[in-house]
Amino acid sequence: MNKIAFTTLAAIGAMALPAAAQAQNNDPKVETYVGVTAGIHDLGIGLPDDDGGIYGVVAGVDVPVGNTLFVGAEGNYNIGDGAIDSEYGIAARAGVRVGDSAKVYVRGGFQEVDFNLSRFVTPAVVGLDDTDGDYLVGAGVEFGLGDSPIAFRAGIDTIAFDSTRATVGVLYKF
């Protein structure tokens, strides 16, 4: 799974770099960003310790559609310290700009999760598939620091309305 995750992140990076170059040369309103995130992912399965911290990276691009609307795409990769070993996914975003540096958005996509089964099964069953993926839906906000390329974000997501992820992060916008 780690090979797939790193390949996915490399592909997202390869797509983001040309977009960043175009954003700086042609249209300063197109925003490409990278950032770090942290949060908690609650699996919601009713077992003790079915949640844990997640820590990761995010990269994406937002394209304006009119004066206040935007659409975009982003990818993420997280490692966990509890019920989640790691997770990665992609999502489309749509939202509105509020003022000069804030955004409110919704997103939808796909998230693949590698579970830490040793927290639930003792001893861990060898050969048991411990990954699962499903659709992701969520919402979030971003707040910029004036003309600075730094922004803060907060979001909440669900994977197939079975689990809940709440994250915060810091972005660097190109």
C-alpha positions in Angstrom: 0.0 0.0 0.0 2.9 2.4 0.7 4.1 2.1 -2.9 0.6 3.1 -4.1 0.4 6.0 -1.7 3.8 7.4 -2.7 3.0 6.9 -6.4 -0.2 8.8 -5.9 1.5 11.6 -4.1 4.2 11.8 -6.9 1.5 11.9 -9.5 -0.3 14.7 -7.7 3.0 16.6 -7.4 3.8 16.2 -11.0 0.3 17.6 -11.9 0.6 20.5 -9.4 4.0 21.8 -10.6 2.8 22.8 -14.1 -0.3 24.4 -12.6 1.8 26.4 -10.2 4.0 27.6 -13.0 0.9 28.6 -15.0 -0.6 30.3 -12.0 2.5 32.5 -11.5 2.8 33.4 -15.1 -0.7 33.8 -16.5 -3.4 34.0 -13.9 -2.6 34.9 -10.3 -6.0 33.9 -9.1 -5.3 30.2 -9.8 -3.9 28.8 -6.6 -1.8 25.8 -6.1 -1.0 24.7 -2.6 0.8 22.2 -0.4 0.5 21.8 3.3 0.6 19.8 6.5 -2.4 18.6 8.4 -3.2 16.9 11.7 -6.4 15.7 13.2 -8.4 12.8 14.5 -10.1 10.0 12.7 -12.9 8.2 14.5 -13.9 4.9 12.9 -17.3 4.9 14.7 -17.4 1.1 15.0 -18.2 1.1 18.7 -15.0 -0.6 19.9 -12.7 0.9 22.5 -9.8 2.9 20.9 -11.5 3.0 17.5 -10.0 6.4 16.9 -6.6 8.0 16.7 -4.5 10.9 15.5 -3.7 11.3 11.8 -0.8 13.5 10.5 -0.1 14.1 6.9 0.4 16.2 3.8 -2.0 17.7 1.3 -1.5 19.2 -2.2 -4.0 20.7 -4.6 -5.1 23.4 -7.0 -8.1 25.8 -7.1 -9.4 27.5 -10.2 -11.7 30.5 -10.1 -15.1 30.3 -11.8 -16.4 33.8 -11.8 -15.6 36.4 -9.1 -16.3 34.3 -5.9 -16.8 30.7 -6.9 -13.9 28.2 -7.4 -13.4 24.5 -8.2 -10.4 22.4 -7.5 -8.8 19.1 -6.7 -6.5 17.9 -4.0 -4.8 14.8 -2.7 -3.7 13.8 0.8 -1.6 11.2 2.6 -1.7 10.6 6.4 -0.1 8.3 8.9 -1.9 7.4 12.1 -1.0 6.7 15.7 -4.2 4.7 16.6 -6.7 2.7 14.7 -5.3 4.0 11.4 -1.9 2.9 10.1 -2.1 5.2 7.0 -4.6 6.6 4.5 -4.6 8.5 1.2 -7.1 9.9 -1.2 -8.2 12.4 -3.8 -11.1 14.8 -3.8 -12.8 17.5 -5.9 -13.6 20.8 -4.2 -16.1 23.5 -4.9 -16.6 26.6 -2.8 -16.8 30.4 -2.5 -14.3 33.0 -1.6 -15.2 35.2 1.3 -13.3 38.5 1.3 -9.8 38.6 0.0 -8.3 35.6 1.7 -11.0 33.2 3.1 -12.7 30.2 1.5 -15.6 28.0 2.4 -15.9 24.7 0.5 -17.4 21.3 0.1 -15.5 18.3 -1.2 -16.1 14.8 -2.5 -13.8 12.0 -3.5 -12.3 8.7 -2.5 -10.2 7.7 0.5 -8.3 4.4 1.0 -7.6 3.5 4.7 -5.0 1.0 6.0 -6.3 -0.1 9.4 -4.2 -1.0 12.4 -6.0 -4.4 13.2 -3.7 -5.2 16.1 -5.7 -2.7 18.1 -8.9 -4.9 17.6 -7.7 -8.5 17.0 -5.2 -10.2 19.2 -3.0 -11.6 17.7 -3.4 -10.0 14.4 -4.5 -12.5 11.7 -1.8 -13.0 9.2 -3.0 -12.4 5.6 -6.2 -10.6 6.6 -6.8 -7.6 4.3 -6.6 -4.6 6.5 -7.4 -1.9 3.9 -10.7 -0.5 2.7 -11.7 2.4 0.6 -14.9 4.3 -0.1 -16.3 7.7 -1.0 -15.4 10.8 1.1 -17.6 13.9 1.6 -16.8 16.9 3.7 -16.6 20.6 4.2 -14.1 23.1 5.3 -12.8 26.6 5.7 -9.5 28.3 4.9 -8.2 31.7 6.2 -5.3 33.4 4.7 -3.0 35.9 6.4 -3.5 39.0 4.2 -1.1 39.0 1.2 1.0 36.2 2.7 1.1 32.8 0.9 0.3 31.1 4.2 -3.3 30.0 5.1 -4.9 28.0 7.8 -7.6 25.4 7.2 -10.1 23.3 9.2 -12.3 20.6 7.8 -14.5 17.7 8.7 -15.1 14.7 6.5 -16.8 11.4 6.6 -16.0 8.2 4.7 -19.2 6.6 3.5 -21.0 8.1 6.5 -19.3 5.4 8.6 -16.4 7.4 10.1 -15.6 11.0 11.0 -12.3 12.9 10.3 -11.6 16.3 11.8 -8.4 18.0 10.6 -6.6 21.3 10.8 -3.6 22.4 8.7 -1.3 25.0 7.4 -1.0 25.7 3.7 1.6 27.3 1.5 0.0 28.8 -1.7 1.9 29.4 -4.9 
